[in-house]
Amino acid sequence: MRTLTRAIAPVAALVAVLATAPLASAEGPVPTGHNTVVPGTSVELSDAGVRDAQTRAVAAENPAAVRATASLCGSGYELENAERLPDARRFGTLFTYTKHTTSKDGACAVFDNNLGTAKKMKLKLCPNLTDAPCKVDEGTFSQYAGPVKYETTGRDSVDCAEVTAIMWSSGVPIIDRVKSVAPCD
């Protein structure tokens, strides 16, 4: 009987572990850790980007757009957020990127025009710093507005920088989105 118990105990323990382990979701497991790369690119996701299912989904659907918009921002930037605007109809996509190094912090945004026709667009990035001017790109664009970028050195931070993305059709705003680029404490 002891031999049988010794043989069954490891099998029972394995079954118990497998029965209580969480199952992966249909979207796949949430990546963890730093240095997570958008599939099909060399663009890294920020910690917030890793945690945001919408950002991961939009990036996975559009690796070419992620590569292109990241290259507009420059080296060292990580994808913070990718958002379909105004909703799932996706007239545009707002990409925000952040950079955090020992010598420099940065925020960058690019507003992708997904309609295939030129539209009046405005992209504005305002740092959360006293007396710091906003960066604006406004005009009629067939591909994208931006990049608008703000970089700091030393103790300044780009956290809580605010980005505004507006797209008009026949003089009426069809997208009007305001959000923080990076998390606010």
C-alpha positions as CSV (number, residue, x, y, z in Angstrom):
1,M,0.0,0.0,0.0
2,R,2.9,2.4,0.8
3,T,4.4,1.8,-2.6
4,L,1.1,2.6,-4.3
5,T,0.7,5.8,-2.2
6,R,4.2,6.9,-3.0
7,A,3.5,6.4,-6.7
8,I,0.1,8.2,-6.7
9,A,1.1,11.2,-4.5
10,P,3.2,13.0,-7.2
11,V,0.5,12.4,-9.9
12,A,-2.1,13.8,-7.5
13,A,0.0,16.9,-6.8
14,L,0.5,17.5,-10.6
15,V,-3.3,17.1,-11.2
16,A,-4.0,19.6,-8.4
17,V,-1.6,22.2,-9.8
18,L,-3.0,21.8,-13.3
19,A,-6.6,22.0,-12.1
20,T,-6.0,25.3,-10.2
21,A,-3.7,27.0,-12.8
22,P,-5.3,29.9,-14.6
23,L,-6.1,29.3,-18.3
24,A,-4.8,31.7,-20.9
25,S,-7.4,34.1,-22.4
26,A,-8.4,34.0,-26.0
27,E,-6.2,37.0,-26.6
28,G,-3.2,35.2,-25.2
29,P,-1.3,35.8,-22.0
30,V,-0.5,39.3,-21.0
31,P,3.2,39.9,-21.5
32,T,5.2,40.8,-18.4
33,G,8.4,42.6,-17.8
34,H,10.2,45.3,-19.6
35,N,11.6,45.0,-23.1
36,T,8.4,43.5,-24.6
37,V,8.5,44.1,-28.3
38,V,5.5,44.7,-30.6
39,P,5.3,41.6,-32.8
40,G,6.8,42.1,-36.2
41,T,8.7,45.2,-35.1
42,S,11.7,46.2,-33.0
43,V,9.5,48.8,-31.1
44,E,9.3,48.2,-27.4
45,L,6.2,48.6,-25.4
46,S,6.3,50.8,-22.2
47,D,5.1,49.2,-19.0
48,A,1.7,50.9,-19.5
49,G,1.6,49.6,-23.1
50,V,2.3,46.1,-21.9
51,R,-0.6,46.3,-19.4
52,D,-3.1,47.8,-21.9
53,A,-4.9,45.2,-24.0
54,Q,-6.2,47.7,-26.5
55,T,-2.7,49.0,-27.2
56,R,-1.3,45.5,-27.6
57,A,-4.2,44.6,-30.0
58,V,-3.9,47.8,-32.1
59,A,-0.1,47.4,-32.3
60,A,-0.4,43.7,-33.3
61,E,-2.9,44.5,-36.1
62,N,-0.7,47.3,-37.4
63,P,3.0,46.6,-37.0
64,A,3.9,48.7,-40.1
65,A,2.1,51.8,-38.6
66,V,3.9,51.2,-35.2
67,R,7.3,51.0,-37.0
68,A,6.6,54.1,-39.0
69,T,5.3,56.2,-36.2
70,A,8.0,55.1,-33.8
71,S,10.7,56.1,-36.3
72,L,9.1,59.5,-36.6
73,C,9.6,60.0,-32.8
74,G,13.2,58.8,-32.8
75,S,15.3,56.3,-30.9
76,G,14.6,55.3,-27.4
77,Y,10.9,55.8,-27.5
78,E,8.5,53.1,-26.3
79,L,4.9,52.7,-27.4
80,E,2.8,53.9,-24.5
81,N,-0.6,53.9,-26.1
82,A,-2.3,53.1,-29.4
83,E,-6.0,54.1,-29.7
84,R,-8.5,53.8,-32.5
85,L,-10.4,57.1,-32.9
86,P,-13.2,58.0,-32.5
87,D,-14.1,54.3,-31.8
88,A,-13.9,50.9,-33.6
89,R,-14.8,52.7,-36.9
90,R,-11.2,54.0,-36.7
91,F,-11.0,57.2,-38.7
92,G,-7.6,57.8,-37.1
93,T,-5.2,56.2,-34.7
94,L,-3.4,58.1,-32.0
95,F,0.0,56.7,-31.1
96,T,1.8,58.0,-28.0
97,Y,5.4,57.2,-27.1
98,T,7.5,57.8,-24.0
99,K,11.2,57.8,-23.3
100,H,12.8,57.5,-19.9
101,T,16.6,57.5,-19.6
102,T,19.0,58.7,-17.0
103,S,19.6,61.9,-19.0
104,K,16.4,62.6,-20.8
105,D,12.6,62.0,-20.6
106,G,10.4,62.4,-23.6
107,A,6.8,62.3,-24.9
108,C,5.9,62.0,-28.5
109,A,2.6,61.7,-30.4
110,V,1.6,60.9,-34.0
111,F,-2.0,61.0,-35.2
112,D,-2.5,58.6,-38.1
113,N,-5.1,59.4,-40.7
114,N,-6.9,56.1,-41.6
115,L,-9.5,57.5,-44.0
116,G,-7.4,57.4,-47.1
117,T,-8.3,61.0,-48.0
118,A,-6.7,64.3,-46.8
119,K,-8.4,65.7,-43.7
120,K,-7.8,68.8,-41.7
121,M,-6.1,67.6,-38.5
122,K,-4.5,69.0,-35.4
123,L,-2.2,67.3,-33.0
124,K,-1.1,69.2,-29.8
125,L,1.2,68.1,-27.0
126,C,1.4,70.2,-23.8
127,P,3.9,69.3,-21.1
128,N,2.8,69.5,-17.5
129,L,5.4,72.2,-16.8
130,T,5.0,75.8,-15.9
131,D,5.7,78.2,-18.8
132,A,6.5,75.4,-21.2
133,P,4.9,75.9,-24.6
134,C,2.8,73.4,-26.3
135,K,4.0,71.7,-29.6
136,V,1.4,71.8,-32.4
137,D,1.1,70.3,-35.9
138,E,-2.0,71.4,-37.7
139,G,-2.9,71.3,-41.4
140,T,-4.5,69.1,-44.0
141,F,-2.9,65.7,-44.0
142,S,-3.5,62.5,-46.0
143,Q,-1.2,60.3,-43.9
144,Y,-0.6,61.7,-40.4
145,A,-0.2,64.7,-38.2
146,G,3.0,65.0,-36.1
147,P,5.2,64.0,-34.7
148,V,4.9,66.4,-31.8
149,K,7.6,65.8,-29.3
150,Y,8.7,67.2,-26.0
151,E,11.9,66.2,-24.3
152,T,13.3,67.3,-20.9
153,T,16.7,67.0,-19.2
154,G,17.5,66.8,-15.6
155,R,14.7,66.7,-13.0
156,D,11.8,67.7,-15.4
157,S,9.4,65.0,-16.3
158,V,7.0,64.5,-19.2
159,D,4.5,62.5,-17.0
160,C,1.0,64.0,-17.3
161,A,1.8,65.6,-20.6
162,E,-1.5,66.1,-22.4
163,V,-2.2,65.3,-26.1
164,T,-5.1,66.6,-28.2
165,A,-6.0,65.0,-31.5
166,I,-8.7,66.6,-33.7
167,M,-9.8,65.6,-37.2
168,W,-12.4,67.6,-39.2
169,S,-14.7,66.6,-42.1
170,S,-16.5,69.4,-43.9
171,G,-15.7,71.7,-41.0
172,V,-17.2,69.3,-38.3
173,P,-14.9,67.5,-35.8
174,I,-15.2,63.8,-36.3
175,I,-12.5,63.1,-33.8
176,D,-11.8,65.3,-30.7
177,R,-9.7,63.4,-28.2
178,V,-7.8,64.8,-25.2
179,K,-5.7,62.4,-23.0
180,S,-2.5,62.1,-20.9
181,V,0.5,60.8,-22.8
182,A,1.9,59.1,-19.7
183,P,0.4,58.1,-16.4
184,C,-0.2,60.8,-13.8
185,D,0.7,60.4,-10.2
